[in-house]
Amino acid sequence: MFRWRRGGYLVALDVISVNLAFVLALFIRFDAIPAEYWQVYLTMFLPVTAIRVLSHYYFGLYRRAWRYASIQEAIAILAAVTVGTFLTGALHLFWFGAMLPRSIVVLDWFWCMAFVGGSRFLRRVWAIRSGNHQAEAGGSPLKRVLIVGAGDGGALTARELRNHYGAQVKVVGYIDDDPIKQNQTILGYPVLGTRSDLLQVAAEQQVDEIVISMPSVPRRVVRELVNLAQQTGRVVKILPGVYDLLEGNVTVSKIREVQIEDLLGRDPVIVDLEGMSAYLSNKVVLVTGAGGSIGSELCRQIAHFKPKTLLLLDFSENNLYDIEMELKAEASVSLVALVKDIQDGAAIDDVFQMYKPEVVFHAAAHKHVPLMEQNPEEAIKNNVYGTYQVARAAHTYGAKKFVLVSTDKAVNPTSVMGASKRIAEMIIQYLDSLSETSFVAVRFGNVLGSRGSVIPLFRKQIMAGGPVTVTHEKMIRYFMTIPEAVQLVLQAGALASKGEIFVLDMGEPVRIMDLAETLIRLSGFKPYTDIDIKVIGMRPGEKLFEELLTDEEGINATNHERIFVAKPAGLDVSLLQRTIADLEGRPGAALPADPPSTIAFIQRFIPEFRADAPKPAELEAAAAQER
């Protein structure tokens, strides 16, 4: 009923407007209006009014929310009035056999535009003013918002904030480095200065919230802007993604809290979806470690490419159950959940013999550095022997591709976990030289949000009131998101030919101390005031910084601008042959059973590897922290 009442009000207003426009056109055209034009007006009053109203209805002038009017509504008014003028002119010609003087037609069109358009946009102006007055009189103070970026993203953000939260939000202006925009006004809001003025402007304008609306700038710039904005102590939010801007999705729902992912020192990885689809669609695909952080995301993304069958293999039945239930609810893909141990060669053979997977993603591994320092022989059994069993089965049963999920800790390893992954890389490189299967490995850095990574640990410590524990003030790490890591793994499978080790250009490393401080601020606290940061010393097996290549390795480019191929030093083929023969014939004797034999096993492959021999108490404390 309200809609019809509002529409009736607009129709009545238009009836008055179109007739007033014609009369005004006559008065402006003639000093004394001839009697025949009054006769024309009275004769054509009803049909002309009906045509005008019908034209307005056709172009939706009675169905629009005019308090949110924008350029689209202005175009609709222009089209409705112009078409109405053309039709009424044609009606005059048909009825009287002659056109009205062109000056009257033009004046009639002009005044119709003024009255019809003015009535609509006055509604918008009134809504904005009344909303602001209502908020100011209601006792609830307006939230004062400063927008960083006065380009398309910033202007759209200001419009959305004004349209949707006009009664609760006051945009105080913009910050932008473009000298041309300084001292200009955009949508009625001033450009108050450049990035260097941000702290001063935020204080002078008593800003409550800062919105970074620069969706097309590199991540490096976003990180700098967020760090600067956080120094103001105000709430910092962000408008993510240039694609949202291009697709017209810049709405208040897109403005969100800054996340750690926004602070990576590089742009996101863009992958070749078509290329990935070609080798995954309608194929039998096996993912080991399917219940883990990387493995489960691999399963989610592979499911989008419609494999013939997706095999989910994991030794943890609870994790496996979770990902199986999730995929059954969201993806129409044939799934087989397999509770298997990758060290069980007979069980792995049964899987390959029964299902004949064509593509294998090997993500099953022991990955927690302190735990593997405490249980080094288990790292070798799972990460080396388990990898060999799956890789051997892929070779024996003719899989097309085998992709090993590796780590930057495999480069010049100082931990047992890193050394075990480097040996696993050597094994698949050796098998690649013998097999029709394409064996490749993918190295990447720390994964944000994965189990055991630093971000969940920091968040848990912040929720407990602190302190946040950092192992060393100067420690730096490369970071990527879980979806990015998985996209890289999938892309590596598409690029795989023979035995490559793929590495990612991961941009600038992140200082862990900076990461801790940023996460505390993002949680709404002040570092060292609300939440303390405590340096506890490096854990066993840790390095101050991780590397993606050894000194002996170089890199070659691929057809992906962010992915490179490492060129490892020559393999000790005879050692690998002897090791594999021992693993096949007498694995119990070949595999280490204690820390000393584990170190000896590693040093056969990596002679420069040295054990720090930490004390048991140190190992237990580090393992507890990792958990």
Summary of the structure (lengths in Angstrom):
residues: 627
radius of gyration: 34.1
end to end distance: 61.1
largest distance: 117.4
contacts: 2066
relative contact order: 0.07
helix: 53%
strand: 15%
